[in-house]
Structures are given as C-alpha cells and as structure tokens.
Amino acid sequence: MIDINDITLRFGGRLLFDGASAHISDGQRVGLTGRNGSGKTTLFKMIQGLLPCDDGEIRLTKGQKLASVAQEIPDGDVSLLDCVLQADTERTVLLKALEEAEQADDGIKIGEIHERLNVIGAASAESRAASILYGLGFSEENQKRPVSSFSGGWRMRVALAAALFVPSDVLLLDEPTNHLDLEATLWLENYLSRYAGTLVVISHDRSLLNHLCDHILHIEGLKIISYGGNYSAFEQTRALQRENEQKQAEKTEEARQHLQAFVDRFRYKASKAKQAQSRIKMLEKLPPKTVFVNESETHFKFPSPNELPSPLVKIEDGAVGYDGSPVLSRLNLRIDADDRIALLGANGNGKSTFAKLLAGKLKLMNGTMQMSSKLQVGYYAQHQTEELSTELTAYEQLRQTMRDATETQVRAHLGCFGLTQQKADTKIALLSGGEKARLLFAMMSRNAPHILLLDEPTNHLDIDARDALVEAINGYRGAVILITHDPNLIELTADRLWLIDGGRCKAYDGDLDDYRALLAEKAKVQAAGGAPKADAPTVSRKDERREAAEKRQQLAPIRKKVKELEARLEKLNDQRDQIMQLLEDPTMYMIGLNGQKVRNLQITLAQLDAEIETVENDWLEQSALLENS
C-alpha cells in the first residue's frame, strides 16, 4: 500500500504539488501519467524517500520491499550476469556469510543460512537472472562479458534487469522501454504482466499502459487524480469529465450574467434595491469563473511527394555490410509507393544497416538495387540529434538545408511539426528531446521524400506527439519503412512486416500477436535450455497473409484511381470556392458594371457543380470497391 496524503512540494523554485493525495492498494498496476515536467519522476523519488515533501506525507506498508532502476548506470569489470545477481543484496550477504561459516566449520550457522537461501530461491537465482537478461536482448555469450564493454543504452538494460531480478513487493519503473527494441519491449510487457506485486510505471507507450495497467494516476493542476481502468479508459473518462465540466461552467456563467444584468439595471432603484441586494448575495455564492486552458493539440504533417511508378526500390540477390563482411545477404525485396513496412528483429540483427542501405549511406556489396533517379529518401535516426548545431536556433539549422526557400516557407515547414515561432527561434541546446525530434522530422522531410525511413521515431515523444505521428504517417502519400519499439505505432500504421534475422530480411507471414507468441516461445525454450521453434504462425495464417499481399497488388490500380479522384475533387472544390467568393462580393452587382461577368461566373459554377457531382460519384464507386474487397 502507498498512501500519498496532502503533499506539497516546491522544486527548483516551481510548485509541483499543492495538497495532492492518492492511494495505491497492494497488487494494483498503476500507470503514472501527466505532461512533461508535471512531476512524475519527482513523485517517484518522494515515494522512494529520496526527496522529502514540503508538507504532507507518503506512507508505505511497513516491511514492503521496493525496487526501481538504479539512477547510476552499471559499470566495471564484473560480468552482466554477476552484476544482476549482486543486485539481490540479501542473497549476496548470505553467500558471503556461508563462506565464512564453512571456513569456521560452524554447522549450525551453515544450516541456518542454507535454510534462508532455500526460502529466497537462491538455487534458481542464476537461471532467473540469465532468463531476464536473455529477454532484454543479451545472449548467453554476452552475459559473460564485463559491463564496461557495453554502451550506455545497453547498460541501462542491465540496470532494468537488476530491478526486475530483485525480490520486491512494489516495483517502480520510469520509462522502462526507452532503451529497448521492439523484441525486448514485447518481452518486458509479457514479463510484467506476471509480476505479483504492486506495479507503478511511468510511460509514454500506450500499448504498455493498456496491456498492464488497471489504474491511472494523472498529474494535472498540481493534483494527482485517480482513474480506474487502463489508459484508453482514462482518456475516455477524462474527455467526458472535461466536457461535463465545461457545460456546467457555461451554465454557471449564463446564470452569472443574468444576475449581473439585473443588478446593473436595478441596483439604484429604490423599488428594486432589496431584490438587487439579494442577487448580489447569489452572485457571491456562485463558484469562481472557470478558465479552461485549451492545451494546444499536437499535429504533424509530412509533405506528400510527386508520384513515381512502382516499385520505388527493387533489390535482387543483394548483400550489405561493413569492411567486406556482410550483415545481410540474399536480399530479394521490392518497395512500392504505398507500402507501410515495419522491420522486426532484435537490435544488432541488421535493421539499421538495411535502413542505411535504402538511405544511400551504404552500398551493396553484391547484387543489384534499382531505383528511380528522381527518388528522394527521408532518413530519421535518433543519433542524428548529436549532429545538430546546438548554438543555432531551430530556424537557423533548417535554413542551412533549405537555402532556396523563403523565411516564410522555412517557418511554415517547422510549423508542420509543432515548432512555433518561439520554439523556432530557440537555441537547439535549450530544446527538449521531443522538440529536437520534431526538428529532425522537419529536416528529413524538407524535400517531400518518396520514402520515409523512421528509425525509433518515438524516442522522447510523449503520447500526444506519438498520436500525431500516427496521423501524419497515415496521411502521408509515400512509402514508409518503420523501425520502432512502440507496438501501438506498428499496429496503427504498418500493413506489412519484414523480419530481419539470421542475416536475412524477408516477409513475416504473421501479425504482431504472432510475433509476440514467437518471442514468448523463444524465451520459454531458452529458459529450458532448448532451441526455439522457428515458425510460430500457423499455416492458415501464412495463407491469409499471402492472400492479403496478392489482394493488395490487385487493388493497387483502384487505390491509385481513388487518389486521382481525390486530387481532382480537391482542385474542383478550390475552383468553386474562388467563384463563390467573387459572387459573394457586393461590388460585383453594381448596376451596369459586371452583369455579363456575373452570368459567366454562374454558368461556370453550374458546370463545376455538375463535374463535382460526377467525380464524387466515381470516387464513391471506387471507394466502395476498395471497402468491399
């Protein structure tokens, strides 16, 4: 149990909580949400006792064991496996005491220690730690390597593994998927679903919050508000509450204006003075005027490219790698103009290598790759933030790559990704991680590319920005190649899955649920010391995916026709709007001036209306064919 009672905290000169309260019962699975900077991580520190409240208190059930990811990144020459094992301090202390008791030949002490080691499951500790490390992407060979030989991101996975391994009653996780790939994210989601204690997680991963959480604590207005259900249920409940609050506020404001009008009219009339005073008292009893702050919605927009014939890219018998050593070989793939492809496969298997090949940063070692000379590819990779000039503003950085554009055009393009004038004129060093990501989106799409290569695009994006990215991808008219640890992004945008594994890249004949099952099977078999099965999807599922691919090919001409009709409708409606503006101009009807011009405009308008109706009917017919196919 965690009781948060009327807490107040000022941090860095800013009020974060003011009389905030919440309750977390034993066994609950809680998602802690709120806008960036609202105090989520700070609240975790207060629960852990690392930061005192200015007022109020936080109480935990006496004797509860609390686990969280260590703030310091693991380091040193100790192996990954030993690093995780050492996180269980009780086991470590008992083993040392056992060694001393054996040296002293103290039989009674040895027996007591063995009894306690059995209680805490020490005999299975090594296999449990190894299983967790494997799930987070570390092979048996890597588990024997020293921690210091891994990069910071991989060492953060070790810290997460240690937090999962330590016996606990309460587990606090702050953005646990930030340094994971999709495979490790899916494994973690499955692992946490079996956690028996109280789970509190801060995350921008909608899928994780929906699959794991049965309660949401939302920080807003210096308070902590509790909601039942997962994140989707929270969104629905909160939207309904805000709608009801706004309606009630509007009713209160109507009553206020009515009472005030009476007071203003009759205040100084003797015959109505008593009624006016009565209404003044009623005004004083009304709740204060509610100001609803409309938080600006997040919108992204990728510019759509000029159309090129499919395939955009075709690779035959290709191989790509580094320094003469292939990472991927026997590549036989094609990318069409309307493809939405997500790349599956653990980190290190070659997903980023494949993206670099498509981006032109690597050349084929063998085979052929055909693509149009007019093809533009936009490549987004998180490491590109390190290449930004931190002393420049966002506008100045983009201006360097859009030299032929006007200032208005540059700023308008930044605005497509939520970088308003204030943010555009802010030095990059002062931008948040999410704002830098938006700048990278603007930079990689400045030439309206035909293919978007998105390598972990959701890092540093909050939930609203991730939703905006989904809409932007779905509204984009080119091809998309997606590498992400966010299952929600894949499920909402991708219609094809390619698996990169064992030096190959090929179509995966299953959906994301099948892939989850495959990973679970691999983890299960690995824990038992066997070899994982290679084929999780059923034969019928393969047939379904194959039929779906064939159907996409058959429907391609219809889909193209729908797009052409949509473009024609947009152009015709623009022309109609222009004529309507002219006809609505009063000066157009001045006597003796524009009579013939008005008649001509009316004739053109009638012709446009007839053509619009014809095109709309064609569009409805073609759209129906798509929907019914």
VENPE-V529262 format. One record per residue. N is the residue number from 0. RES is the residue in one letter. PSI is psi in degrees with one decimal (NA if undefined). Layout:
N,RES,PSI
N,RES,PSI
//
This chain:
0,M,137.0
1,I,117.6
2,D,119.0
3,I,109.0
4,N,104.6
5,D,48.0
6,I,145.9
7,T,137.2
8,L,130.5
9,R,130.7
10,F,124.0
11,G,33.6
12,G,6.5
13,R,138.6
14,L,119.0
15,L,-40.7
16,F,140.7
17,D,95.4
18,G,38.4
19,A,140.2
20,S,150.7
21,A,162.2
22,H,132.0
23,I,117.1
24,S,158.6
25,D,134.1
26,G,-5.8
27,Q,155.0
28,R,104.0
29,V,131.8
30,G,126.1
31,L,116.3
32,T,170.7
33,G,159.5
34,R,157.5
35,N,132.6
36,G,2.5
37,S,-15.7
38,G,18.8
39,K,-53.1
40,T,-36.7
41,T,-40.7
42,L,-38.9
43,F,-44.6
44,K,-35.5
45,M,-40.0
46,I,-37.1
47,Q,-7.9
48,G,12.6
49,L,-13.2
50,L,122.4
51,P,154.4
52,C,150.1
53,D,-34.0
54,D,158.8
55,G,-172.1
56,E,159.5
57,I,121.2
58,R,136.6
59,L,151.1
60,T,132.3
61,K,133.4
62,G,-3.7
63,Q,137.5
64,K,124.7
65,L,132.5
66,A,145.9
67,S,167.8
68,V,130.2
69,A,141.8
70,Q,-31.4
71,E,131.4
72,I,131.6
73,P,148.6
74,D,173.8
75,G,-179.3
76,D,-1.6
77,V,147.6
78,S,160.1
79,L,-44.7
80,L,-45.1
81,D,-34.1
82,C,-43.0
83,V,-43.1
84,L,-38.7
85,Q,-16.2
86,A,-26.5
87,D,89.3
88,T,-35.0
89,E,-45.1
90,R,-43.2
91,T,-44.2
92,V,-41.7
93,L,-40.4
94,L,-37.6
95,K,-42.0
96,A,-36.2
97,L,-41.7
98,E,-42.6
99,E,-40.3
100,A,-37.8
101,E,-37.2
102,Q,-35.5
103,A,-2.8
104,D,42.7
105,D,92.1
106,G,-40.9
107,I,-46.4
108,K,-41.5
109,I,-42.6
110,G,-42.5
111,E,-41.8
112,I,-42.9
113,H,-37.9
114,E,-43.4
115,R,-37.7
116,L,-36.5
117,N,-38.7
118,V,-41.7
119,I,5.7
120,G,37.7
121,A,-29.7
122,A,-31.3
123,S,5.0
124,A,-44.6
125,E,-41.5
126,S,-35.9
127,R,-43.4
128,A,-41.9
129,A,-38.7
130,S,-41.0
131,I,-45.0
132,L,-39.9
133,Y,-43.5
134,G,-31.7
135,L,8.1
136,G,10.2
137,F,121.0
138,S,167.3
139,E,-37.8
140,E,-42.9
141,N,-30.5
142,Q,-18.8
143,K,-11.3
144,R,154.2
145,P,148.6
146,V,-38.6
147,S,-15.0
148,S,-2.1
149,F,156.0
150,S,170.8
151,G,-41.5
152,G,-41.4
153,W,-35.1
154,R,-29.3
155,M,-31.5
156,R,-37.0
157,V,-41.7
158,A,-39.7
159,L,-42.5
160,A,-41.0
161,A,-41.2
162,A,-37.8
163,L,-31.1
164,F,-36.0
165,V,131.0
166,P,131.0
167,S,156.1
168,D,-27.6
169,V,128.8
170,L,120.4
171,L,122.3
172,L,123.4
173,D,107.5
174,E,59.3
175,P,-19.6
176,T,1.0
177,N,-36.6
178,H,20.2
179,L,156.3
180,D,179.2
181,L,-42.4
182,E,-45.6
183,A,-35.0
184,T,-46.3
185,L,-38.6
186,W,-44.8
187,L,-42.3
188,E,-44.1
189,N,-40.6
190,Y,-45.7
191,L,-25.2
192,S,-20.0
193,R,-1.0
194,Y,129.9
195,A,-14.7
196,G,-160.9
197,T,124.9
198,L,128.6
199,V,120.8
200,V,133.4
201,I,125.6
202,S,148.6
203,H,7.7
204,D,103.0
205,R,-40.0
206,S,-45.2
207,L,-46.2
208,L,-35.5
209,N,-37.7
210,H,-29.5
211,L,-33.7
212,C,141.4
213,D,-1.8
214,H,150.3
215,I,129.6
216,L,118.2
217,H,125.9
218,I,120.5
219,E,136.1
220,G,34.9
221,L,9.0
222,K,168.0
223,I,117.0
224,I,131.5
225,S,137.4
226,Y,141.2
227,G,150.1
228,G,-177.1
229,N,-167.5
230,Y,-38.6
231,S,-40.2
232,A,-39.6
233,F,-45.3
234,E,-43.6
235,Q,-45.1
236,T,-44.0
237,R,-40.7
238,A,-41.9
239,L,-41.5
240,Q,-45.3
241,R,-36.5
242,E,-44.0
243,N,-40.1
244,E,-39.8
245,Q,-40.1
246,K,-42.5
247,Q,-38.6
248,A,-37.6
249,E,-39.2
250,K,-42.5
251,T,-39.8
252,E,-37.0
253,E,-44.1
254,A,-39.8
255,R,-45.7
256,Q,-38.4
257,H,-46.5
258,L,-41.4
259,Q,-37.6
260,A,-41.5
261,F,-44.7
262,V,-46.9
263,D,-33.1
264,R,-38.3
265,F,7.8
266,R,-39.0
267,Y,15.5
268,K,124.2
269,A,-38.2
270,S,-21.1
271,K,6.2
272,A,-43.2
273,K,-43.1
274,Q,-36.9
275,A,-42.6
276,Q,-37.5
277,S,-40.6
278,R,-29.8
279,I,-42.0
280,K,-38.3
281,M,-38.9
282,L,-41.1
283,E,-27.3
284,K,-15.2
285,L,145.4
286,P,153.7
287,P,155.2
288,K,129.6
289,T,128.1
290,V,114.5
291,F,117.3
292,V,112.4
293,N,97.2
294,E,127.2
295,S,127.3
296,E,147.6
297,T,127.6
298,H,134.2
299,F,153.5
300,K,115.8
301,F,128.7
302,P,134.9
303,S,141.8
304,P,167.9
305,N,145.1
306,E,136.3
307,L,149.6
308,P,148.0
309,S,152.3
310,P,148.1
311,L,-37.5
312,V,136.9
313,K,123.0
314,I,133.2
315,E,124.8
316,D,41.2
317,G,154.0
318,A,139.7
319,V,145.5
320,G,-153.4
321,Y,141.6
322,D,41.3
323,G,-4.5
324,S,117.7
325,P,137.8
326,V,-39.3
327,L,140.5
328,S,171.4
329,R,46.0
330,L,119.1
331,N,91.1
332,L,157.4
333,R,148.6
334,I,122.3
335,D,168.2
336,A,-26.1
337,D,18.6
338,D,143.0
339,R,98.1
340,I,128.2
341,A,133.0
342,L,124.5
343,L,160.8
344,G,142.3
345,A,156.7
346,N,138.7
347,G,-6.8
348,N,-15.1
349,G,11.4
350,K,-48.3
351,S,-31.9
352,T,-43.6
353,F,-40.7
354,A,-40.4
355,K,-33.3
356,L,-48.0
357,L,-31.0
358,A,-5.8
359,G,10.9
360,K,-14.4
361,L,150.6
362,K,154.1
363,L,139.2
364,M,-32.6
365,N,162.1
366,G,-170.1
367,T,150.5
368,M,117.7
369,Q,134.9
370,M,155.2
371,S,145.6
372,S,-19.3
373,K,-1.2
374,L,129.1
375,Q,132.9
376,V,127.8
377,G,123.3
378,Y,121.5
379,Y,124.4
380,A,139.3
381,Q,-33.0
382,H,-14.8
383,Q,-16.9
384,T,-28.5
385,E,-18.8
386,E,-4.7
387,L,145.0
388,S,102.9
389,T,-20.3
390,E,-10.5
391,L,159.4
392,T,166.6
393,A,-40.2
394,Y,-46.5
395,E,-38.1
396,Q,-47.5
397,L,-33.8
398,R,-34.2
399,Q,-26.3
400,T,-3.9
401,M,57.2
402,R,-28.7
403,D,-3.4
404,A,155.2
405,T,165.9
406,E,-41.1
407,T,-42.3
408,Q,-40.7
409,V,-46.4
410,R,-35.9
411,A,-39.1
412,H,-39.8
413,L,-38.1
414,G,-25.6
415,C,-16.7
416,F,26.7
417,G,11.9
418,L,91.2
419,T,178.4
420,Q,-41.7
421,Q,-46.4
422,K,-35.2
423,A,-28.7
424,D,13.8
425,T,139.1
426,K,141.2
427,I,-33.0
428,A,-25.3
429,L,-1.6
430,L,149.6
431,S,170.0
432,G,-40.1
433,G,-37.3
434,E,-35.4
435,K,-38.0
436,A,-40.3
437,R,-38.1
438,L,-40.8
439,L,-38.7
440,F,-43.9
441,A,-41.8
442,M,-43.5
443,M,-17.3
444,S,11.0
445,R,-28.0
446,N,18.1
447,A,64.5
448,P,155.2
449,H,-22.6
450,I,131.2
451,L,120.9
452,L,109.4
453,L,105.4
454,D,105.5
455,E,60.0
456,P,-14.5
457,T,-5.1
458,N,130.6
459,H,1.0
460,L,134.5
461,D,179.3
462,I,-41.1
463,D,-42.5
464,A,-35.0
465,R,-40.3
466,D,-39.5
467,A,-37.3
468,L,-40.3
469,V,-47.6
470,E,-40.0
471,A,-41.4
472,I,-44.1
473,N,-24.8
474,G,-8.1
475,Y,141.1
476,R,7.6
477,G,-167.3
478,A,152.6
479,V,130.1
480,I,122.8
481,L,128.0
482,I,116.3
483,T,153.5
484,H,4.8
485,D,103.0
486,P,-34.0
487,N,-41.3
488,L,-41.5
489,I,-47.8
490,E,-29.3
491,L,-12.1
492,T,-31.2
493,A,139.1
494,D,-0.2
495,R,143.7
496,L,130.9
497,W,132.7
498,L,124.8
499,I,111.9
500,D,142.8
501,G,30.3
502,G,9.5
503,R,156.8
504,C,116.1
505,K,162.2
506,A,137.8
507,Y,119.0
508,D,61.2
509,G,176.7
510,D,-172.5
511,L,-30.7
512,D,-38.9
513,D,-40.4
514,Y,-37.9
515,R,-45.3
516,A,-39.3
517,L,-44.5
518,L,-39.3
519,A,-39.6
520,E,-41.9
521,K,-45.5
522,A,-39.9
523,K,-46.4
524,V,-38.5
525,Q,-40.1
526,A,-29.3
527,A,-2.4
528,G,17.5
529,G,-167.4
530,A,129.9
531,P,149.8
532,K,148.7
533,A,-16.3
534,D,102.4
535,A,-42.9
536,P,147.9
537,T,166.2
538,V,-40.1
539,S,-37.1
540,R,-40.7
541,K,-44.3
542,D,-39.5
543,E,-44.4
544,R,-38.4
545,R,-42.8
546,E,-37.2
547,A,-39.3
548,A,-41.6
549,E,-38.9
550,K,-38.3
551,R,-40.5
552,Q,-41.5
553,Q,-33.8
554,L,-5.7
555,A,-44.3
556,P,-37.9
557,I,-42.8
558,R,-40.8
559,K,-41.1
560,K,-40.8
561,V,-43.8
562,K,-41.2
563,E,-42.3
564,L,-38.7
565,E,-42.9
566,A,-40.3
567,R,-42.1
568,L,-42.3
569,E,-42.3
570,K,-43.5
571,L,-40.7
572,N,-34.3
573,D,-44.3
574,Q,-39.9
575,R,-42.1
576,D,-40.2
577,Q,-42.6
578,I,-40.8
579,M,-36.2
580,Q,-40.4
581,L,-42.6
582,L,-23.7
583,E,-3.1
584,D,117.7
585,P,-32.0
586,T,-18.7
587,M,-21.4
588,Y,18.2
589,M,134.3
590,I,128.3
591,G,5.5
592,L,-56.9
593,N,27.2
594,G,-49.4
595,Q,-38.9
596,K,-40.9
597,V,-44.6
598,R,-41.4
599,N,-40.8
600,L,-40.4
601,Q,-38.0
602,I,-46.3
603,T,-39.6
604,L,-43.3
605,A,-40.0
606,Q,-41.3
607,L,-43.0
608,D,-40.9
609,A,-42.3
610,E,-40.0
611,I,-42.1
612,E,-41.3
613,T,-47.3
614,V,-39.6
615,E,-41.1
616,N,-42.3
617,D,-42.6
618,W,-42.3
619,L,-39.1
620,E,-47.6
621,Q,-39.1
622,S,-38.5
623,A,-38.2
624,L,-42.1
625,L,-47.0
626,E,-33.3
627,N,-4.0
628,S,NA
//
